[in-house]
Amino acid sequence: MTLKSEERNSIVAYRLEKAYSTIQQVKDVGNLGYWSLAANRLYYAVYYACVALLIHHGIEASTHRGVIRMISDKFVRTGILTPEDSKLIGRLFTMRQTGDYDDLYDWEESDVMPLIPKAEEFVMRVARLIPPQ
């Protein structure tokens, strides 16, 4: 997909805003005790930030695993993001998959709460990698 610069900037800004608002959703549903939903939303907050970064750089990925792979190849291996960032993305993806698709399994507060500040910091660091347009 070829995007004009203005279109790309709009999509990137939208995805970053969506990442930030999704972090707030995590906190809101966590306050209600819905920890599997919070884990799902936490993954998506990080995912939206990753997609924004990829789009900003003109990199396409059509699946969640493709996004994770491209982030690893283009940003972790080059030192722009850290191996810990890659582990966080992978952990959140696994949590989302487990919470959404595995029967008789629910995440708990102790599983999700420690990851909220890490994901929030990740989103902010990714946003700093994208200059304002």
Secondary structure by P-SEA (a helix, b strand, c coil): ccccaaaaaaaaaaaaaaaaaaaaaaaaaaaacaaaaaaaaaaaaaaaaaaaaaaaaccccccaaaaaaaaaacccccccccaaaaaaaaaaaaaaaaacccccccccccccccaaaaaaaaaaaaaaacccc
